[in-house]
Each structure stands twice: as structure tokens, then as C-alpha cells.
Amino acid sequence: MKHYRYLLMRRVTQLSIMALYIGANVWGWKMLQGNLSASSLFGIVPLADPYAVLQIAVTGATLGMDIIVGALIVSLFYGVIGGRAFCSWVCPVNIITDTAGWLRRKMKFSEVQKRFFLNRSLRYWILGLGLGLSAVMGVAAFELISPISMAHRGLVFGMGMGGGALAVIFLFDLLVHENGWCGYVCPLGASYALIGQFSLIRVYHDAVKCSDCRDCITVCPEKEVLHMINQSSESVVMGECTNCGRCVDVCQTDALGFSIRSQLKQSKDEE
């Protein structure tokens, strides 16, 4: 069970959040109402996706104070715990991409990936393109085609086109490029990577305990963040880390674990 601790916690969190959204629409529950772009917690605390709000802002539309406050709350939350934690702990598409990644490893499709090259900066270009198109079109451009929004609406109201979008992402990640959607294309993930640049909760690597088995790198969706494996004792500081905990789960020697960045810095200064 230890090897699946964070994986199970993530699935419970993702499914619970979606259950609350479904309950709000079907049975009128008040705990979490709205969608992943804009919600309210207990009908009091506003929550809003910062990237969606930024898209609306560049259209020239007037933003309500609740939306601005909601975006600030979400930015602060993910800025502290790690921006891309949204991708691995909340986003429903993550279940699809994780499944594709697992099948890819089991079916040994790694050779297929070598025939394709995607630059990780692509998602940041798409982020900027989304803002540019929003300004020109006068609507939040990415929200119109977002598979994340489609998946949310599909789970609440029935899949329809959302099912097709998720199928394309699944096949893309399985047959074309490992972690292709989340790691190279999704602008929402890029926005949370920027938000989480200076987050406090980080994965920490203890090189003394590391056996260099590389299991952590095998399961990590953003492999470059683990560049220090068996090299040095340090925390993962790249914003691309999703804080999914899979590397921690599979580590047989407890060389990886979650820590608070400020405490780590203080400990090093004391040494």
C-alpha cells in the first residue's frame, strides 16, 4: 500500500471534488458550486482559475470583485503548495493521462516517442496564444476548446464531445508522446507552473539514501525535475513538478519525500 499512498490520495481527492460538483448540480449541495473555472466554497468563498480570469481580463471585460478575489485565493493556495499540484490532485484529465502513461510503460511504447520531438516551451507559447486570441476575439479563447472544461461538463451533464476530446488526449499520450498533453501542450498547466515557481512544499532528495534504481524517473511525468537523482541532496525547485508524489511512492530507500523549502534552506544555513 505504501507504494500507492499518494496515488490513492490523489484519486480520492480528484473524485471527491468532482462528486461535490455533480452533487451541486444534481442535488443542490452547497459545499462546492460552479466549475473548475469559477466556483464558490460553501456559497461564501469565491474561487477562480487565474488563467481563465486573465483571458477574460484581456478581452476588456469588466471583472467582478468576487472573480478577482477568487483568482487571488487560488493563486496564493497553489503558490504555497506547488502550482502544478492542480494538475495531479484536481484536474480530471490527469486520470486519463496517468492511465495512458501506465499503459505506455506496460506495453513498452517508449521507442515510438523517439520519433517525435516536442519542446516543453510549447505550452508557454500556447498560453500566450490563448491570451492573444482572447484579446482579438473578445472571449476566453482556451475555455472554448479546453478538454478540462469539456471533461468537467461531461462528468456533470454527459460526455458528448468531451468524450472525444479525452479519447484524443489518451491516444496522443499513449501512442505519440509520453505525458504529451500535460507536459507539452496544456496552457493551464503552464500557468500553474509559473504560479508555483516559489512554492514552499517540495519533493526533497537525499542522495545518501539513494540507490540509483531510477524507479522514480520511470514514473515521473516531468522527468527533468529529478535531475539530482544520485547526484546531490536538494529539493525539486522547478515549477514543472506536479507534486504528484509518485516518485516518493516508488522509492524503496526513502530517499525522496515532501519537505518545506524554507525549513530546508534554514537547515542548510545552520550547517
VMD Tcl script that draws the C-alpha trace (Angstrom):
set ca {
  {0.00 0.00 0.00}
  {2.93 2.35 0.68}
  {3.85 2.27 -2.99}
  {0.42 3.69 -3.91}
  {-0.15 6.04 -0.98}
  {-0.04 9.35 -2.85}
  {-1.63 7.87 -5.95}
  {-4.65 6.75 -3.92}
  {-4.80 10.09 -2.11}
  {-4.83 11.91 -5.44}
  {-7.59 9.74 -6.86}
  {-9.72 10.20 -3.75}
  {-9.19 13.97 -3.95}
  {-9.98 14.19 -7.67}
  {-13.09 12.02 -7.45}
  {-14.32 13.77 -4.30}
  {-14.04 17.19 -5.93}
  {-15.94 16.01 -8.99}
  {-18.56 14.37 -6.75}
  {-19.10 17.71 -4.99}
  {-19.56 19.50 -8.32}
  {-22.00 16.82 -9.50}
  {-23.86 16.98 -6.19}
  {-24.18 20.74 -6.51}
  {-25.74 20.45 -9.96}
  {-27.92 17.41 -9.30}
  {-28.92 17.69 -5.65}
  {-28.17 21.31 -4.86}
  {-25.27 20.71 -2.49}
  {-23.68 23.96 -1.29}
  {-20.13 22.82 -0.49}
  {-18.62 23.40 -3.94}
  {-20.68 25.05 -6.66}
  {-19.71 26.08 -10.17}
  {-16.94 24.55 -12.26}
  {-13.15 24.38 -12.45}
  {-13.02 27.86 -13.97}
  {-15.09 29.62 -11.32}
  {-16.59 28.22 -8.12}
  {-17.76 29.14 -4.67}
  {-16.93 27.25 -1.48}
  {-19.93 26.92 0.85}
  {-21.51 29.75 -1.12}
  {-19.13 32.21 0.58}
  {-15.53 31.84 -0.58}
  {-15.02 32.63 -4.30}
  {-12.56 30.53 -6.30}
  {-11.45 31.22 -9.87}
  {-8.88 29.82 -12.28}
  {-6.22 32.56 -12.69}
  {-5.61 31.74 -16.36}
  {-9.32 31.87 -17.18}
  {-9.61 35.21 -15.36}
  {-6.58 36.57 -17.22}
  {-8.16 35.57 -20.54}
  {-11.34 37.42 -19.60}
  {-9.33 40.44 -18.46}
  {-7.54 40.84 -21.81}
  {-10.88 40.85 -23.63}
  {-11.56 44.19 -21.98}
  {-14.48 42.87 -19.96}
  {-15.08 44.30 -16.50}
  {-14.16 41.80 -13.80}
  {-16.27 41.48 -10.68}
  {-14.51 41.76 -7.34}
  {-15.51 38.21 -6.44}
  {-13.73 36.86 -9.54}
  {-10.59 38.87 -8.79}
  {-10.57 37.74 -5.16}
  {-11.22 34.15 -6.27}
  {-8.24 34.21 -8.62}
  {-6.03 35.67 -5.90}
  {-7.11 32.98 -3.41}
  {-6.38 30.18 -5.88}
  {-3.05 31.74 -6.88}
  {-2.00 32.06 -3.25}
  {-3.07 28.50 -2.44}
  {-1.19 26.90 -5.33}
  {1.67 29.34 -4.96}
  {2.26 27.91 -1.48}
  {1.71 24.17 -2.06}
  {3.11 23.97 -5.61}
  {1.30 25.35 -8.64}
  {1.03 22.20 -10.71}
  {-0.47 20.30 -7.80}
  {-3.70 21.33 -9.54}
  {-2.70 19.12 -12.47}
  {-2.13 15.97 -10.40}
  {-4.56 16.45 -7.50}
  {-7.58 18.22 -9.04}
  {-7.69 18.09 -12.85}
  {-9.88 15.17 -14.08}
  {-7.81 14.85 -17.28}
  {-4.90 13.66 -15.11}
  {-6.67 10.32 -14.61}
  {-6.72 9.85 -18.39}
  {-3.08 10.85 -18.91}
  {-1.85 8.76 -15.96}
  {-3.67 5.73 -17.38}
  {-2.11 6.32 -20.80}
  {1.33 6.65 -19.21}
  {0.89 3.43 -17.24}
  {-0.21 1.54 -20.37}
  {2.65 3.04 -22.34}
  {5.16 1.67 -19.84}
  {3.47 -1.73 -19.69}
  {3.27 -2.03 -23.47}
  {6.81 -0.67 -23.91}
  {5.90 2.08 -26.37}
  {8.94 4.17 -25.44}
  {10.50 3.68 -28.88}
  {7.55 5.44 -30.51}
  {8.29 8.59 -28.54}
  {11.77 8.86 -30.02}
  {10.27 9.55 -33.44}
  {8.61 12.72 -32.23}
  {10.04 15.80 -30.60}
  {8.10 18.37 -28.62}
  {9.68 21.31 -26.85}
  {8.45 21.92 -23.31}
  {8.28 25.64 -24.05}
  {5.40 24.88 -26.46}
  {2.82 25.06 -23.66}
  {4.02 28.56 -22.75}
  {3.64 29.67 -26.36}
  {0.13 28.20 -26.33}
  {-0.54 30.07 -23.08}
  {0.45 33.32 -24.77}
  {-1.52 32.43 -27.90}
  {-4.60 31.84 -25.77}
  {-4.29 35.32 -24.31}
  {-3.68 36.87 -27.72}
  {-6.70 35.17 -29.27}
  {-8.83 36.14 -26.26}
  {-7.90 39.79 -26.78}
  {-8.69 39.63 -30.52}
  {-11.86 37.52 -30.31}
  {-13.30 39.15 -27.20}
  {-13.89 35.80 -25.46}
  {-11.80 33.49 -23.28}
  {-10.35 31.51 -26.20}
  {-8.88 28.48 -24.45}
  {-12.04 27.98 -22.39}
  {-13.96 27.39 -25.61}
  {-11.87 24.33 -26.50}
  {-10.42 23.29 -23.15}
  {-10.59 19.48 -22.69}
  {-10.51 20.14 -18.94}
  {-13.73 22.15 -19.12}
  {-15.21 19.57 -21.51}
  {-14.36 16.76 -19.10}
  {-15.94 18.64 -16.21}
  {-19.12 19.38 -18.15}
  {-19.18 15.81 -19.42}
  {-18.97 14.30 -15.95}
  {-21.79 16.56 -14.74}
  {-24.09 16.67 -17.76}
  {-22.99 13.78 -20.00}
  {-19.89 13.40 -22.12}
  {-20.80 14.18 -25.72}
  {-17.84 15.95 -27.39}
  {-15.92 15.83 -24.13}
  {-15.54 12.09 -24.51}
  {-13.97 12.56 -27.93}
  {-11.52 15.16 -26.62}
  {-10.45 12.87 -23.78}
  {-10.03 9.95 -26.21}
  {-7.72 12.08 -28.40}
  {-5.61 13.04 -25.36}
  {-5.43 9.40 -24.25}
  {-4.28 8.19 -27.67}
  {-1.85 11.10 -28.03}
  {-0.19 10.28 -24.70}
  {-0.25 6.54 -25.37}
  {0.93 6.39 -28.98}
  {2.63 9.70 -29.79}
  {4.38 11.23 -26.77}
  {4.60 10.32 -23.10}
  {2.84 12.94 -20.97}
  {2.27 14.84 -24.20}
  {-0.82 16.82 -23.26}
  {0.04 17.82 -19.69}
  {3.77 18.21 -20.17}
  {3.96 19.90 -23.55}
  {0.61 21.30 -24.67}
  {-1.75 22.34 -21.85}
  {-1.54 26.12 -21.18}
  {-3.36 25.72 -17.87}
  {-0.53 23.54 -16.60}
  {1.93 26.18 -17.82}
  {0.12 28.89 -15.87}
  {0.23 26.85 -12.66}
  {3.92 26.08 -13.26}
  {4.56 29.82 -13.25}
  {2.45 30.30 -10.12}
  {4.33 27.53 -8.30}
  {7.86 28.74 -9.04}
  {8.49 29.73 -5.42}
  {6.15 27.34 -3.60}
  {7.04 26.03 -0.16}
  {6.07 22.36 -0.38}
  {8.66 20.48 -2.41}
  {9.93 16.98 -3.05}
  {13.32 16.54 -1.39}
  {16.03 14.11 -2.49}
  {18.55 12.63 -0.06}
  {21.49 11.44 -2.16}
  {22.95 9.47 0.77}
  {19.93 7.14 0.82}
  {19.57 6.91 -2.98}
  {20.30 3.50 -4.54}
  {20.13 4.92 -8.09}
  {17.43 2.42 -9.10}
  {15.79 5.13 -11.25}
  {12.26 3.91 -10.48}
  {11.34 7.49 -9.59}
  {12.41 8.77 -13.01}
  {10.47 5.98 -14.73}
  {7.15 7.04 -13.18}
  {7.73 10.80 -13.04}
  {5.62 12.70 -15.62}
  {8.16 15.57 -15.64}
  {11.45 13.66 -15.58}
  {13.75 16.66 -15.88}
  {12.76 17.88 -12.40}
  {14.60 14.88 -10.91}
  {17.97 15.81 -12.41}
  {19.61 15.50 -8.97}
  {18.93 11.77 -8.50}
  {22.02 10.07 -7.04}
  {23.91 13.33 -7.59}
  {23.10 15.73 -4.78}
  {20.79 16.23 -1.81}
  {18.40 19.01 -2.70}
  {14.77 19.86 -3.19}
  {12.98 19.98 -6.53}
  {12.73 23.67 -7.35}
  {11.38 23.57 -10.91}
  {7.82 24.81 -11.25}
  {7.07 21.98 -13.69}
  {6.92 19.48 -10.79}
  {3.31 18.44 -10.19}
  {3.85 17.31 -6.57}
  {2.07 14.09 -7.52}
  {4.17 12.02 -5.11}
  {4.69 9.05 -7.45}
  {8.46 9.32 -7.07}
  {8.01 9.21 -3.30}
  {5.69 6.22 -3.57}
  {8.08 4.06 -5.59}
  {11.29 4.96 -3.76}
  {12.41 1.82 -1.92}
  {15.03 3.57 0.22}
  {13.03 6.63 1.35}
  {15.47 8.89 -0.47}
  {12.54 11.04 -1.63}
  {9.89 12.78 0.45}
  {7.96 16.02 0.81}
  {9.50 18.87 2.80}
  {9.07 22.59 3.33}
  {11.52 24.63 1.29}
  {12.09 27.30 3.99}
  {12.96 24.64 6.57}
  {15.40 23.03 4.17}
  {17.10 26.35 3.50}
  {17.29 27.09 7.21}
  {18.83 23.67 7.91}
  {21.48 24.18 5.22}
  {22.31 27.64 6.57}
  {22.76 26.19 10.08}
  {25.15 23.57 8.72}
}
mol new
graphics top color blue
foreach p $ca { graphics top sphere $p radius 0.5 }
foreach p [lrange $ca 0 end-1] q [lrange $ca 1 end] { graphics top cylinder $p $q radius 0.2 }
display resetview
